[in-house]
């Protein structure tokens, strides 16, 4: 009976462990800071929720400050709240798209047809209202992305290294295969010679 109870306890612990593993995990990753002229770019903004058990109301505002000197005016790009996106007028009106998640942990946007004028500072404002029984409390998180627009995409060093490693591995495997073939050929030849000597 004790052994059976232990088995049930172990099974319960494993079930709880796997349920915890299966829950979605929020990972705060930095945004790309380089964009290619004429292409689309994703401005990543991740805001992991620390109190998932509390119902929150989330509002997201994106702002842009041009890179040009002497221009410190902040331009409002869009607001996203209650599954609705309101785009502001200006240079991004027809080129910006909401690309966030439904749980408002990923509040990213995508800009299409990037121009040189899109270089500058982008700010992501996340306002969360936590509703408790007797009161509401708000928290503001601000994340920055400095975007540089280039004419051509720069080489990704990780992709270059992986390609080199792939070629090195292919050469090594080919060489190892040749060595194994020569070794097997010699072993078979030696066995044949011994068989012929034994026959005589």
C-alpha positions as CSV (number, residue, x, y, z in Angstrom):
1,X,0.0,0.0,0.0
2,X,2.9,2.4,0.9
3,X,4.6,1.5,-2.4
4,X,1.4,2.3,-4.3
5,X,1.0,5.6,-2.6
6,X,4.6,6.5,-3.5
7,X,3.9,5.6,-7.1
8,X,0.9,7.9,-7.1
9,X,2.9,10.7,-5.5
10,X,5.7,10.4,-8.1
11,X,3.1,10.4,-10.9
12,X,1.4,13.5,-9.5
13,X,4.8,15.3,-9.2
14,X,5.7,14.4,-12.8
15,X,2.3,15.6,-14.0
16,X,2.7,18.9,-12.2
17,X,6.2,19.3,-13.7
18,X,5.1,18.6,-17.3
19,X,2.1,21.0,-16.9
20,X,4.5,23.7,-15.8
21,X,6.8,23.0,-18.7
22,X,3.9,23.1,-21.2
23,X,2.9,26.7,-20.1
24,X,4.1,29.4,-22.5
25,X,7.3,31.1,-21.4
26,X,7.9,34.8,-22.0
27,X,11.5,35.6,-23.1
28,X,12.6,39.2,-23.3
29,X,14.7,39.4,-26.6
30,X,16.2,42.5,-28.0
31,X,14.9,44.0,-31.3
32,X,16.8,44.1,-34.6
33,X,18.5,47.5,-34.9
34,X,19.4,47.3,-38.6
35,X,16.9,47.7,-41.4
36,X,17.4,47.4,-45.2
37,X,16.2,50.2,-47.5
38,X,12.9,49.4,-49.2
39,X,12.3,46.2,-47.1
40,X,10.1,45.6,-44.0
41,X,11.5,45.5,-40.5
42,X,10.1,44.2,-37.2
43,X,10.6,46.4,-34.1
44,X,10.5,43.9,-31.2
45,X,9.2,45.0,-27.9
46,X,8.7,42.3,-25.2
47,X,7.1,43.0,-21.8
48,X,6.8,39.9,-19.7
49,X,3.9,39.9,-17.2
50,X,5.0,39.3,-13.6
51,X,1.5,38.9,-12.2
52,X,-0.4,36.6,-14.7
53,X,-3.0,35.8,-12.0
54,X,-4.3,39.3,-11.9
55,X,-6.5,40.7,-14.6
56,X,-4.8,43.6,-16.3
57,X,-5.7,46.2,-18.9
58,X,-2.9,47.0,-21.2
59,X,-2.3,50.0,-23.5
60,X,0.6,50.2,-25.9
61,X,1.9,53.4,-27.5
62,X,4.8,53.6,-30.0
63,X,6.7,56.8,-30.6
64,X,9.4,57.8,-33.0
65,X,12.1,60.5,-32.7
66,X,14.0,61.3,-36.0
67,X,17.8,60.8,-36.2
68,X,18.3,64.2,-37.8
69,X,20.1,66.8,-35.7
70,X,18.1,69.6,-34.2
71,X,14.9,67.5,-34.5
72,X,13.8,66.5,-31.0
73,X,10.1,66.3,-31.7
74,X,8.6,62.9,-30.8
75,X,6.1,61.5,-33.3
76,X,3.3,59.2,-32.1
77,X,3.0,56.2,-34.4
78,X,0.1,54.1,-33.0
79,X,-1.9,53.0,-30.0
80,X,-3.1,49.5,-29.4
81,X,-5.7,48.8,-26.7
82,X,-8.6,46.3,-26.3
83,X,-7.5,44.5,-29.5
84,X,-7.9,47.7,-31.5
85,X,-5.1,49.6,-33.2
86,X,-5.3,53.4,-33.8
87,X,-2.7,54.7,-36.2
88,X,-1.6,58.3,-36.1
89,X,-1.1,60.4,-39.2
90,X,2.3,61.1,-40.6
91,X,5.0,59.1,-42.3
92,X,4.0,55.7,-40.8
93,X,0.2,55.8,-41.2
94,X,0.1,53.4,-44.2
95,X,3.3,51.5,-43.4
96,X,3.0,50.4,-39.8
97,X,1.3,47.2,-38.6
98,X,0.6,45.8,-35.1
99,X,2.5,42.5,-34.7
100,X,1.9,41.8,-31.0
101,X,0.4,38.9,-29.2
102,X,-3.1,38.6,-27.6
103,X,-1.7,38.4,-24.1
104,X,0.2,41.8,-24.6
105,X,3.5,40.3,-23.6
106,X,4.8,40.8,-27.2
107,X,3.8,44.3,-28.3
108,X,5.9,44.6,-31.5
109,X,5.2,46.5,-34.6
110,X,6.2,46.0,-38.2
111,X,7.2,48.9,-40.6
112,X,7.1,48.2,-44.4
113,X,9.0,49.9,-47.2
114,X,11.6,51.3,-44.9
115,X,13.3,54.6,-45.9
116,X,16.4,56.4,-44.7
117,X,14.1,58.9,-42.9
118,X,13.0,56.0,-40.6
119,X,16.4,55.9,-38.9
120,X,16.1,57.1,-35.3
121,X,14.8,56.3,-31.8
122,X,11.6,54.2,-31.4
123,X,10.0,54.1,-27.9
124,X,7.5,51.5,-26.8
125,X,5.3,52.5,-23.9
126,X,3.4,49.7,-22.1
127,X,0.9,50.8,-19.5
128,X,-0.6,48.1,-17.4
129,X,-3.6,48.6,-15.0
130,X,-3.8,46.0,-12.3
131,X,-7.3,45.6,-10.9
132,X,-7.5,44.5,-7.3
133,X,-10.6,44.2,-5.2
134,X,-10.5,47.7,-3.8
135,X,-8.2,49.7,-6.0
136,X,-6.4,49.9,-9.4
137,X,-2.7,50.4,-9.8
138,X,-0.9,51.4,-13.0
139,X,2.7,50.5,-14.1
140,X,4.5,52.0,-17.0
141,X,7.4,50.3,-18.9
142,X,9.4,52.0,-21.6
143,X,11.7,50.2,-24.1
144,X,13.9,51.8,-26.7
145,X,15.0,50.6,-30.1
146,X,17.5,52.7,-32.1
147,X,17.1,51.8,-35.8
148,X,19.7,52.3,-38.6
149,X,18.6,52.0,-42.2
150,X,21.2,50.6,-44.6
151,X,21.3,50.2,-48.3
152,X,22.2,46.5,-48.2
153,X,21.9,43.8,-45.6
154,X,25.1,43.2,-43.7
155,X,26.6,39.7,-43.4
156,X,25.5,37.8,-40.4
157,X,28.6,36.5,-38.7
158,X,26.7,33.5,-37.1
159,X,25.5,32.4,-40.5
160,X,29.1,32.7,-41.9
161,X,30.6,30.7,-39.0
162,X,27.9,28.0,-39.3
163,X,28.6,27.7,-43.1
164,X,32.3,27.4,-42.5
165,X,31.8,24.7,-39.8
166,X,29.5,22.8,-42.2
167,X,32.2,22.7,-44.8
168,X,34.8,21.6,-42.3
169,X,32.6,18.9,-41.0
170,X,31.9,17.7,-44.6
171,X,35.6,17.5,-45.3
172,X,36.3,15.7,-42.1
173,X,33.5,13.2,-42.7
174,X,34.7,12.6,-46.3
175,X,38.3,12.0,-45.1
176,X,37.1,9.7,-42.3
177,X,35.0,7.7,-44.8
178,X,38.0,7.3,-47.1
179,X,40.2,6.1,-44.2
180,X,37.6,3.6,-43.2
181,X,37.2,2.3,-46.7
182,X,41.0,1.9,-47.1
183,X,41.2,0.1,-43.7
184,X,38.3,-2.2,-44.6
185,X,39.8,-2.9,-48.0
186,X,43.2,-3.9,-46.5
187,X,41.5,-6.0,-43.8
188,X,39.5,-7.9,-46.5
189,X,42.6,-8.3,-48.7
190,X,44.6,-9.6,-45.7
191,X,41.8,-12.1,-44.8
192,X,41.6,-13.3,-48.5
193,X,45.4,-13.8,-48.5
194,X,45.3,-15.8,-45.2
195,X,42.4,-17.9,-46.6
196,X,44.4,-18.7,-49.8
197,X,47.5,-19.6,-47.7
198,X,45.4,-21.9,-45.5
199,X,43.9,-23.5,-48.6
200,X,47.4,-24.4,-50.0
